[in-house]
Amino acid sequence: MRRQAAGKSPNLLARAVDSVFGFVRLAEFEILFVLFFVMVFLFVKDLTSRPEYNQILSKKKPL
C-alpha cells in the first residue's frame, strides 16, 4: 500500500468507514443488548404462532 503524504487527510470513504467502526466500538454493548432482545422476541413469537404451544401459554381456567 502507498503511504499518505504528510498533511494530506484521508478521503471521504476512509473517514466514513473509520467513523462507523468507531461508533461500533463505542456502542458494542448496546448493540448486543438490542440484538439479544430481538432474538428473544422472534423466538417467543415463533413459539406462540404454533397452535400446540399457544394453547399452553394462553391456557384459561375452566369456569
N, C-alpha and C positions, 0 to 999 in steps of 0.2 A: 504494500500500500504506500501511497505517497504521503509525505509529511506535509502538514499545512505550513504555509509561510507565517512568520511571526506577525501577530497583529491582525491576521485575517480571521474573521468569525466564520463558524461553520454554516453550512447552507440551511435553508428553511426546513428541509426534511429531517436532517440530523438533529436540529434543535427540537422539532416536534417529537421525534422518537425519544430523545433524552427526557423531555418533559413528561411523556406518557410513562416511561419507566420510573421516573422519579415519583410520580403520583402513585403508581402501583406499589412501589417500595414503602411509601408513606402510609397508604391505606390498606395494607395487606390483610391485617386482622379484620377490618370491617368488611372487606370483600369476601373473605372466607366465612364470616358470620352470616352475611346475607345469602351466600350460596348454600350454606347448611340449611337455613330455614326454607329456601326454595325447594331443596331436595326433600325435606321432610313434608312440605306441603304437597308436592307431587306424589310422594309415597302414600300419604293418607288419602289424597283424592283418588288415587288408583284403587286403594282398598275399599273405599266407600262406594265406588262405582260398580263393584261386583255384588250381585244380589245376596250371595251367601254370607259375605262379610257385613254387608249393610244391615242385614237382619240382626246380627249380633250386636252391632254398635248402636242401633236405634231400637232395640227391643223395648216394648212397652209392657207395663204390668197389666194383666187382665183385670177388668173391673168386677 
